């Protein structure tokens, strides 16, 4: 009888563990969502726009640089920071923020969609020199 209980416990443990992991992840995401609006309310839109332009210029410079050690990791870090600031701008201008896939990676199509919607609201995230050359 005890052996049957132990076997059932061993068979059920992966399911219980995965349910705990999902619950912890959802709880973490809810905490992160609650913290974000407070930060977004403090930063003026001019500073957010300047941060977006700076990060986008860094992202473009890293993408166009020839391969170097750790390029992928650095690109990921800059892109993550850029997406976070995009989320702040979206919150301030009532645009739906970029959606991430299951691995917390934001597809480029989502980034481009958000940039276009922000541009429609008057916030061009491209660096000033690039925005001026395309407008001419």
C-alpha positions, 0 to 999 in steps of 0.5 A, a space after each residue: 500500500 505504501 509503495 503504491 502511494 509513493 509511486 503515485 506521488 512520484 508520477 504526479 510530481 512533474 505535474 505538480 512542479 509545473 503547476 507551481 512554476 506556472 503559478 509563480 511566473 504569473 504572480 511575478 508578471 502581475 507584480 511587474 505589471 503593477 510596478 510599471 505604471 508608477 514608473 511611467 507616470 514619473 517620467 516626462 514624455 520628452 525624456 522617454 522620447 530621448 531614451 527611445 531615440 538613444 536606445 534605438 540608435 544603439 540598437 542599430 549601431 550594434 546590428 550593423 557592427 561586424 560580429 564580435 564576442 558577445 554580440 548576441 547577448 549585448 543585442 538582447 540587452 539593448 533590445 530588452 531595454 528598448 522594449 521596456 521604454 517602448 512600454 512606458 511610451 505606450 502607457 503614456 500615449 494610450 497605445 497597446 504595448 508590444 506583446 512578447 512570445 512565451 520566452 519573453 522575446 519580443 518579435 521585430 514585427 511587434 516592435 515595428 507595429 508599436 513604433 508606427 503607432 507611436 509615430 501616428 501619435 506624434 512620437 517618432 522614435 527614430 534618431 533625429 538625423 534619420 527622421 529628418 532625412 526621411 522627411 525630406 
